[in-house]
């Protein structure tokens, strides 16, 4: 019985605290995006707290187009602790840094000196649940505004999206695997 409880506790802690976000772009388009986390364990409150990326410097993060569409992915990685999103990760050099987050109506500036950090407990109780994005052709032209998200309460999930425009075809999927959230554009 102790072994079963230990196994269950280990799995729960893995699923609760592993929660990284991986974004892979296999498309020929740049992906401009805003990402967010929410508390799926609290549907009666609208899944609060909600933590959404809001840059202090620059525009929205941009993940570059794949150098070899359909074959080579350009990848971004964000830890479950949003306070680490403004730190370069050499394992994922294409990850756009995020220097600000909106949390409960307050804007936190990670680039300030000292950094204005969101209490880690709120990163721990939230899960990566969505992305708002548009696509652009390298060198010009933006296409569409799309959203993929894991639903909360009465809000439905939108985990797959396809471009309605035949001149800019792409697909995207959002899913969870191994306690992490994955967003793949192809």
Secondary structure, DSSP 8 states (H G I E B T S, - for coil): -HHHHHHHHHHHHHHHH---EEEEE-SSEEEEEEEEEE-TT-GGGTS--EEEE--SSSSSEEE---TTTTT--EEEEE-SSGGGTTS--GGGTT-----EEEETTEEEETTSSS-----HHHHHS-EEEEEEEEEEETTEEEEEEEEEE--BTTB--B-EEE-S-GGG--EEEEEEETTEEEEEE-
